[in-house]
């Protein structure tokens, strides 16, 4: 049996706020709009998985408000984002030049995110919150849990890093492609993966069925 796996990035979180792990007002609207769009497409999941972070559950709540599946999501911590804040602290632990504007300026944030992830992948950061190998293993295990569920149309809500790692893995791409993919993933974007007989194929990436010409200026966000 083949599975059409819909892997969704969370809606807009609260960038620059004390609690990033909480959807913004726009994020709640995005998740509801995505649920309505998936319903129009005829997507009806028969199993739902989420990471253990609040923004994952909130995003599923918005999607579910439109889909009305009645499904209780299965929490799989492997779908959690890596700890970028902890990575940054480890990277600059013995330095006096810790960058400013990281949590206020998006351009600075994403530039430093890219550079930090690449150093992490190369093993150049001492005492990170988790190793890149451990992160990779847990994301792979999360995908294996979805595959083992036997669901025909599983859906998962995750974060950009775990999604980027998954897509790079499926494409057998070099590790550094993870962050390049991650930085492209829009809020509430959908990746579609076909899983069958122990293999996985990419069927769609960074799709935004909830965005059209009338709402793009509001709905298109990346953080």
BAFI-3210 file (N, C-alpha, C; in Angstrom, 3 decimals, decimal comma, padded with zeros to 6 digits):
// residues 223
n [1|2|3|4|5|6|7|8|9|10|11|12|13|14|15|16|17|18|19|20|21|22|23|24|25|26|27|28|29|30|31|32|33|34|35|36|37|38|39|40|41|42|43|44|45|46|47|48|49|50|51|52|53|54|55|56|57|58|59|60|61|62|63|64|65|66|67|68|69|70|71|72|73|74|75|76|77|78|79|80|81|82|83|84|85|86|87|88|89|90|91|92|93|94|95|96|97|98|99|100|101|102|103|104|105|106|107|108|109|110|111|112|113|114|115|116|117|118|119|120|121|122|123|124|125|126|127|128|129|130|131|132|133|134|135|136|137|138|139|140|141|142|143|144|145|146|147|148|149|150|151|152|153|154|155|156|157|158|159|160|161|162|163|164|165|166|167|168|169|170|171|172|173|174|175|176|177|178|179|180|181|182|183|184|185|186|187|188|189|190|191|192|193|194|195|196|197|198|199|200|201|202|203|204|205|206|207|208|209|210|211|212|213|214|215|216|217|218|219|220|221|222|223]
n.u [000,839|000,553|001,391|000,242|001,834|001,400|003,327|003,623|004,581|004,542|002,251|002,610|004,721|005,590|007,677|010,352|009,057|008,758|007,949|008,448|007,325|004,506|001,583|001,043|-001,590|-002,064|-000,938|-002,801|-004,935|-003,779|-003,455|-006,098|-006,981|-005,408|-006,435|-009,019|-008,324|-007,089|-009,297|-010,879|-009,299|-009,781|-008,318|-008,124|-006,957|-006,095|-004,635|-002,857|000,039|002,102|004,747|006,157|005,910|004,332|003,420|003,061|000,859|-001,082|-001,224|-002,205|-004,691|-005,971|-006,069|-007,641|-010,021|-011,230|-011,130|-012,358|-011,898|-011,967|-009,854|-007,394|-004,283|-001,140|001,582|004,851|007,944|010,194|009,614|010,094|011,601|015,141|017,217|017,783|018,398|019,915|022,016|023,163|024,052|025,996|027,717|028,760|029,870|032,438|033,123|033,370|031,868|029,125|026,304|024,095|020,605|019,493|017,014|015,296|015,632|014,853|016,450|019,059|018,683|018,137|020,451|022,424|021,357|021,668|024,520|025,228|023,980|025,359|027,961|027,377|026,622|029,077|030,413|031,656|030,897|031,200|029,835|026,958|023,309|022,169|023,677|024,277|024,011|022,389|020,047|019,389|018,898|016,645|014,723|014,524|013,533|011,050|009,775|009,735|007,955|005,574|005,360|005,079|002,598|000,592|-001,361|-003,280|-003,379|-001,506|-000,782|001,414|002,484|005,143|008,382|010,552|013,318|013,280|011,697|013,263|015,484|014,249|013,429|015,889|017,061|015,363|015,870|018,466|020,447|023,335|024,319|024,366|022,345|020,068|019,641|019,370|017,057|015,360|015,235|013,631|011,097|007,786|005,471|002,984|003,342|003,121|004,570|004,607|004,871|005,403|005,113|006,128|006,615|008,952|010,315|010,689|009,397|009,673|006,900|005,793|006,665|006,845|004,317|001,522|-001,495|-003,328|-002,856|-003,543|-003,980|-005,440|-004,885|-002,185|-000,363|-000,880|-000,840|001,556|004,329|007,437|008,385]
n.v [-001,194|002,202|005,381|008,703|011,204|014,125|016,716|019,363|022,697|024,639|027,364|031,008|031,949|033,671|035,755|037,541|037,971|037,327|034,708|032,684|030,307|030,227|030,796|033,649|036,115|036,226|033,776|031,945|032,468|031,719|028,922|028,054|028,821|027,151|024,634|024,864|025,035|022,540|020,922|021,660|020,573|017,943|016,542|014,379|013,484|010,351|009,832|011,741|013,539|015,343|017,584|018,159|020,770|023,900|025,509|023,663|022,078|024,098|024,893|022,561|022,591|024,786|023,912|021,607|022,745|023,459|021,118|019,098|016,411|014,995|013,680|012,815|014,229|012,520|012,791|013,287|013,724|013,761|015,320|017,860|021,155|021,833|023,140|026,209|028,524|027,487|026,423|028,749|029,961|028,090|028,326|030,924|030,887|031,359|033,798|037,322|038,641|038,298|038,398|041,201|042,087|039,703|038,581|040,467|041,474|040,160|039,559|039,490|037,433|035,128|034,955|034,409|032,088|030,353|030,248|029,237|026,708|025,375|025,292|023,696|021,280|020,534|019,839|021,822|023,259|023,429|021,418|021,403|021,657|019,303|016,828|017,083|014,624|013,247|014,794|014,301|011,539|011,427|012,768|011,122|008,849|009,822|010,058|007,364|006,414|007,546|006,214|003,583|003,621|002,838|004,380|005,691|008,305|010,051|012,888|015,409|017,921|020,094|021,648|024,067|023,221|020,429|019,657|020,529|018,841|016,355|016,503|016,881|014,474|012,573|013,205|012,459|014,363|016,510|017,352|020,130|021,113|021,022|023,402|025,261|024,427|024,655|027,439|028,242|027,383|028,172|029,559|027,312|025,849|023,025|019,877|017,050|013,603|010,466|007,303|004,003|000,503|000,653|002,771|006,266|009,007|012,285|014,248|016,748|020,117|022,780|023,842|026,041|026,030|027,608|030,186|032,792|035,065|037,072|037,202|037,111|039,104|039,298|036,632|035,334|034,347|033,728|033,130]
n.w [000,000|-000,845|000,595|000,872|002,106|003,866|004,780|006,866|007,448|010,439|011,119|011,054|013,635|016,707|016,027|017,397|019,783|023,353|023,716|021,290|020,487|019,799|018,073|016,004|015,584|012,853|012,182|013,224|011,495|009,088|009,428|009,615|007,094|005,527|006,268|005,167|002,465|002,015|002,427|000,238|-001,723|-001,344|000,493|003,120|005,979|007,557|009,745|012,121|012,960|015,189|016,170|019,459|020,132|020,942|018,837|016,831|017,645|017,810|015,133|013,910|015,188|013,972|011,292|011,619|012,436|010,107|008,545|010,116|011,027|013,394|014,494|016,920|017,416|017,165|019,208|018,276|019,220|017,618|015,413|016,254|016,123|015,763|018,397|017,950|019,378|021,492|020,008|019,003|021,369|022,073|019,910|020,205|022,693|023,782|022,806|022,164|020,361|019,939|017,850|017,345|017,179|016,432|017,143|016,308|013,759|010,707|008,443|009,496|011,335|009,690|008,171|010,102|011,134|008,927|008,685|011,193|011,271|009,229|010,318|012,524|011,273|010,276|012,516|013,980|016,172|019,574|022,166|021,448|021,786|020,786|018,717|015,168|013,941|015,768|015,617|012,907|013,038|014,733|013,244|011,028|012,332|013,135|010,668|010,014|011,928|011,033|008,564|009,469|010,560|008,893|007,812|005,117|004,198|005,776|007,882|008,983|011,277|011,500|011,776|010,109|010,015|010,521|008,392|006,216|006,631|006,220|003,498|002,188|002,882|001,651|-000,998|-001,130|-000,817|-000,260|003,128|003,622|002,057|003,539|005,128|003,111|001,869|004,066|004,518|002,486|003,067|003,454|005,854|006,880|004,570|002,364|002,022|-000,059|000,172|-001,216|000,072|000,034|000,253|001,797|000,673|-000,160|-001,942|-003,269|-003,888|-003,942|-003,054|-000,727|-001,179|-001,291|-000,894|000,370|-000,266|-002,495|-005,296|-004,121|-001,420|-000,932|-000,070|002,631|003,636|002,960|004,541|006,341|008,877]
ca.u [000,000|001,291|000,878|000,490|002,153|001,412|004,195|003,250|005,264|003,634|001,880|003,496|004,898|005,709|009,061|010,692|008,361|009,411|007,589|008,326|006,560|003,100|001,153|000,537|-002,979|-002,020|-000,680|-004,065|-005,716|-003,127|-003,740|-007,501|-007,079|-004,838|-007,409|-010,081|-007,768|-006,932|-010,642|-011,272|-008,517|-010,194|-007,353|-008,732|-006,006|-006,618|-003,780|-002,209|001,205|002,628|005,837|005,721|005,949|002,997|003,012|002,614|-000,514|-001,961|-001,417|-003,146|-006,003|-006,561|-006,360|-008,737|-011,265|-011,831|-011,263|-013,332|-011,634|-012,182|-008,664|-006,494|-002,925|-000,136|002,757|006,127|008,945|011,164|009,256|010,436|012,710|016,376|017,297|018,672|018,898|020,995|023,152|023,794|024,789|027,188|028,629|029,392|030,122|033,730|033,376|032,843|031,230|027,783|025,605|022,910|019,501|019,141|015,599|014,520|015,794|014,725|017,594|020,161|018,311|018,268|021,860|023,149|020,824|022,343|025,937|025,323|023,615|026,455|029,029|026,855|026,712|030,497|030,979|032,536|030,356|031,410|028,748|025,635|022,212|022,177|024,532|023,545|023,692|021,238|018,908|019,054|018,334|015,294|013,813|014,294|012,666|009,709|009,206|009,489|006,739|004,462|005,269|004,635|001,217|-000,314|-002,362|-003,206|-003,138|-001,043|-000,433|002,204|002,848|006,507|009,075|011,364|014,546|012,944|011,212|014,428|016,271|013,498|013,475|017,267|017,270|014,629|016,556|019,851|021,234|024,337|023,758|024,182|021,108|018,992|019,356|018,930|015,643|014,644|015,019|012,602|009,797|006,844|004,557|001,863|003,624|002,887|005,386|003,917|005,806|004,816|005,865|005,667|007,588|010,203|010,932|009,986|009,644|009,119|005,827|005,526|007,443|006,604|003,045|000,728|-002,838|-004,135|-002,465|-003,883|-003,684|-006,189|-004,446|-000,754|000,353|-001,062|-000,634|002,882|005,334|008,486|008,904]
ca.v [000,000|003,465|006,427|010,083|011,877|015,586|017,243|020,778|023,581|025,408|028,716|032,054|032,014|035,035|036,195|038,748|038,008|036,541|033,310|032,431|029,081|030,575|031,393|035,013|036,180|035,828|032,347|031,237|032,599|030,894|027,500|027,834|028,923|025,936|023,566|025,040|024,719|021,084|020,355|021,865|019,635|016,580|015,904|014,017|012,577|009,308|009,840|013,049|013,547|016,685|017,689|018,438|022,205|024,493|025,998|022,521|021,745|025,203|024,848|021,481|023,027|025,618|023,042|020,724|023,516|023,447|019,749|018,379|014,969|014,379|012,917|013,328|014,106|011,722|013,636|012,638|014,771|013,798|016,380|019,167|021,913|021,848|024,276|027,201|029,408|026,773|026,341|030,066|030,134|027,243|028,861|032,159|030,735|031,922|034,935|038,610|039,287|037,765|039,378|041,883|042,123|038,352|038,300|041,635|041,709|038,866|039,337|039,059|036,132|034,027|034,837|033,728|030,727|029,583|030,025|028,408|025,332|024,780|024,965|022,564|020,086|020,195|019,494|022,918|023,914|022,604|021,241|021,835|021,005|017,945|016,756|017,020|013,215|012,919|015,459|013,550|010,246|011,551|013,140|009,885|007,990|010,399|009,645|005,923|006,242|007,839|005,121|002,366|003,785|002,188|005,332|005,935|009,741|010,663|014,310|015,809|019,337|020,142|022,933|024,182|022,434|019,012|019,477|020,619|017,612|015,274|016,622|016,604|013,036|011,858|013,470|012,027|015,564|016,804|017,884|021,582|021,458|021,132|024,779|025,969|024,077|025,205|028,875|028,467|026,849|029,191|029,135|026,483|025,191|021,585|018,961|015,778|012,497|009,156|006,286|002,657|-000,583|001,072|003,871|007,546|009,869|013,626|014,487|018,182|020,827|024,199|024,222|026,929|026,100|028,611|031,516|033,110|036,446|038,034|037,265|036,835|040,122|039,018|035,240|034,797|034,644|032,722|032,928]
ca.w [000,000|-000,860|001,475|000,474|003,362|003,814|005,831|006,881|008,389|011,282|010,716|011,570|015,084|017,244|015,853|018,143|021,074|024,403|023,470|019,853|020,274|019,962|016,811|015,946|015,106|011,439|012,130|013,414|010,258|008,068|009,637|009,254|005,635|004,952|006,442|004,172|001,158|001,934|002,275|-001,166|-002,531|-001,048|001,391|004,397|006,631|008,428|010,925|012,255|013,843|015,424|017,120|020,832|020,377|020,996|017,517|016,019|018,049|017,430|013,682|013,642|015,644|012,928|010,143|012,005|012,530|008,768|008,038|010,920|010,993|014,693|014,869|017,958|016,883|017,866|019,433|017,958|019,442|016,522|014,473|016,820|015,548|016,542|019,316|017,353|020,431|022,167|019,074|018,951|022,613|022,007|018,887|020,663|024,135|024,175|021,914|022,603|019,218|019,702|017,008|017,848|016,215|015,998|017,349|015,892|012,320|010,025|007,562|010,368|011,901|008,737|007,782|011,174|011,166|007,871|009,008|012,396|010,915|008,450|011,277|013,309|010,439|010,108|013,813|014,385|017,364|020,774|023,129|020,988|022,502|020,244|017,541|013,911|013,707|016,606|014,990|011,697|013,429|015,287|012,158|010,269|013,130|013,062|009,376|010,088|012,716|010,123|007,587|010,146|011,025|007,960|007,324|003,675|003,991|007,024|007,873|010,141|011,407|012,016|011,631|008,903|010,024|010,370|007,022|005,339|006,795|005,586|002,036|001,768|003,067|000,601|-002,269|-000,982|-001,080|000,771|004,371|003,595|001,374|004,521|005,508|001,916|001,737|005,224|004,378|001,468|003,466|003,911|006,910|006,428|003,296|002,358|001,213|-000,239|000,018|-001,458|000,781|-000,311|000,231|002,408|-000,079|-000,109|-003,085|-003,157|-004,850|-003,986|-002,031|-000,462|-001,781|-000,434|-001,475|001,081|-000,740|-003,883|-005,653|-003,310|-000,019|-000,852|000,706|004,051|004,048|002,645|005,562|006,445|010,233]
c.u [000,881|000,599|001,205|000,611|002,216|002,187|004,119|004,096|004,232|003,346|002,812|003,523|005,148|007,164|009,279|010,009|009,108|009,144|007,386|007,360|005,078|002,656|000,726|-000,936|-003,046|-001,792|-001,949|-004,911|-005,109|-003,498|-005,187|-007,688|-006,494|-005,809|-008,518|-009,583|-007,577|-008,290|-011,124|-010,544|-008,940|-009,220|-008,039|-007,812|-006,711|-005,698|-003,027|-001,102|001,667|003,874|005,283|005,687|004,565|002,525|002,564|001,160|-001,487|-002,240|-002,382|-004,556|-006,710|-006,946|-007,601|-010,069|-011,978|-012,068|-012,313|-013,144|-012,018|-010,978|-007,893|-005,064|-002,022|001,123|004,023|007,219|010,025|010,874|009,553|011,567|013,971|016,434|018,286|019,239|020,051|022,224|023,906|024,615|026,079|028,205|029,411|029,788|031,405|034,126|032,760|032,036|029,875|026,961|024,407|021,832|018,993|017,644|014,708|014,532|015,806|015,925|018,795|019,896|018,598|019,705|022,643|022,648|021,531|023,774|026,098|025,007|024,737|027,629|028,631|026,990|028,149|031,160|031,876|032,028|030,511|030,155|027,405|024,541|021,992|023,080|023,671|023,153|022,475|019,965|018,446|018,367|016,896|014,284|013,514|013,351|011,227|009,029|008,883|008,216|005,505|004,268|004,686|003,188|000,220|-001,390|-002,175|-002,860|-002,698|-000,673|000,383|002,454|004,188|007,059|010,048|012,605|014,278|012,434|012,373|015,296|015,578|013,616|014,874|017,565|016,608|015,315|018,006|020,805|022,275|023,704|023,486|022,936|019,950|018,646|018,894|017,464|014,833|014,306|013,994|011,198|008,919|006,018|003,335|002,094|003,514|003,927|004,622|004,937|005,026|005,704|005,273|006,835|008,965|010,921|010,068|010,397|008,995|008,108|005,485|006,253|007,019|005,324|002,217|-000,684|-003,738|-003,834|-002,886|-003,620|-004,357|-005,655|-002,941|-000,019|000,234|-000,538|000,777|003,904|006,291|008,941|007,780]
c.v [001,253|004,471|007,782|010,910|013,381|016,104|018,763|021,554|024,367|026,782|029,733|032,046|033,467|035,487|037,501|038,862|037,152|035,053|033,116|031,289|029,305|031,260|032,845|034,969|035,765|034,331|031,525|031,315|031,752|029,421|027,167|027,881|027,688|024,768|023,644|024,674|023,213|020,403|020,508|020,896|018,184|015,821|015,643|013,013|011,528|009,062|011,168|012,957|014,993|016,575|018,068|019,931|022,826|024,938|024,870|022,172|022,852|025,192|023,736|021,882|023,882|024,806|022,192|021,468|023,579|022,029|018,946|016,876|014,263|013,593|013,603|013,159|013,273|012,573|012,819|013,704|014,836|014,857|017,774|019,831|021,692|023,144|025,301|028,149|028,777|026,636|027,663|030,322|029,318|027,810|030,060|032,093|031,415|033,120|036,206|039,300|038,676|038,800|039,990|041,848|040,769|038,101|039,465|041,832|040,371|038,558|038,837|037,664|035,001|033,863|034,067|032,302|029,852|029,248|029,090|026,953|024,653|024,418|023,754|021,254|019,609|019,795|020,569|023,685|022,968|022,586|021,785|021,136|019,562|017,956|016,723|015,578|012,790|013,535|014,684|012,236|010,393|011,965|011,925|008,950|008,512|010,007|008,153|005,628|006,507|006,687|003,863|002,444|003,058|003,108|005,565|007,385|010,370|012,128|014,587|017,310|019,398|021,552|022,885|023,322|020,960|018,716|019,539|019,377|016,438|015,332|016,337|015,114|012,241|012,021|013,002|013,171|015,756|017,500|019,381|022,011|021,619|022,584|025,589|025,668|024,719|026,674|029,220|028,163|027,939|028,660|028,455|025,857|023,680|020,895|017,649|014,694|011,209|008,120|004,921|001,689|-000,152|002,192|005,127|008,396|011,230|013,839|015,969|018,867|022,282|024,706|025,041|027,065|027,127|030,034|031,675|034,592|037,467|038,178|037,106|037,834|039,866|037,645|034,710|035,266|033,476|032,455|033,057]
c.w [000,000|000,053|000,865|001,743|003,131|005,030|005,793|007,880|009,191|010,692|011,380|013,097|015,490|017,218|016,612|019,497|022,090|024,219|021,979|019,584|020,546|018,674|016,996|015,537|013,639|011,319|012,309|012,140|009,145|008,215|009,282|007,740|004,964|005,101|005,420|002,782|000,972|001,753|000,840|-002,087|-002,319|-000,171|002,737|005,091|007,479|009,625|010,936|013,297|013,999|016,286|018,484|021,139|020,211|019,620|016,597|016,349|017,641|015,926|013,308|014,075|014,608|011,699|010,433|012,091|011,188|008,261|008,802|010,905|012,285|015,203|015,992|017,453|017,778|017,988|019,218|018,106|018,362|015,485|015,026|016,035|016,381|017,350|018,764|018,402|021,182|021,299|019,028|020,206|022,597|021,024|019,409|022,140|024,582|023,313|022,508|021,509|018,891|018,949|017,716|016,769|015,783|016,088|016,921|014,385|011,581|009,135|008,358|010,914|010,917|008,242|008,843|011,344|010,143|008,256|010,207|012,081|010,145|009,369|012,131|012,537|010,284|011,425|014,375|015,609|018,544|021,638|022,649|021,787|022,052|019,028|016,284|013,596|014,522|016,048|013,764|012,050|013,933|014,221|011,281|011,015|013,116|011,754|009,377|010,883|011,852|009,140|008,224|010,606|010,141|007,419|005,826|003,376|005,304|006,821|009,120|010,100|012,113|011,834|010,466|008,877|009,823|008,971|006,042|005,400|006,109|004,066|001,520|001,845|001,946|-000,754|-002,260|-001,306|000,015|001,968|004,292|002,836|002,351|004,814|004,296|001,624|002,852|005,032|003,308|001,972|004,072|005,074|006,306|005,049|003,455|001,469|001,127|-000,558|-000,207|-000,787|000,461|-000,306|000,742|001,690|000,034|-001,299|-002,843|-004,272|-004,983|-002,847|-001,950|-001,123|-000,796|-001,013|-000,811|000,620|-002,195|-004,120|-004,765|-001,895|000,158|000,024|002,202|004,436|003,830|003,676|005,681|007,873|011,245]
res [x|x|x|x|x|x|x|x|x|x|x|x|x|x|x|x|x|x|x|x|x|x|x|x|x|x|x|x|x|x|x|x|x|x|x|x|x|x|x|x|x|x|x|x|x|x|x|x|x|x|x|x|x|x|x|x|x|x|x|x|x|x|x|x|x|x|x|x|x|x|x|x|x|x|x|x|x|x|x|x|x|x|x|x|x|x|x|x|x|x|x|x|x|x|x|x|x|x|x|x|x|x|x|x|x|x|x|x|x|x|x|x|x|x|x|x|x|x|x|x|x|x|x|x|x|x|x|x|x|x|x|x|x|x|x|x|x|x|x|x|x|x|x|x|x|x|x|x|x|x|x|x|x|x|x|x|x|x|x|x|x|x|x|x|x|x|x|x|x|x|x|x|x|x|x|x|x|x|x|x|x|x|x|x|x|x|x|x|x|x|x|x|x|x|x|x|x|x|x|x|x|x|x|x|x|x|x|x|x|x|x|x|x|x|x|x|x|x|x|x|x|x|x]
***
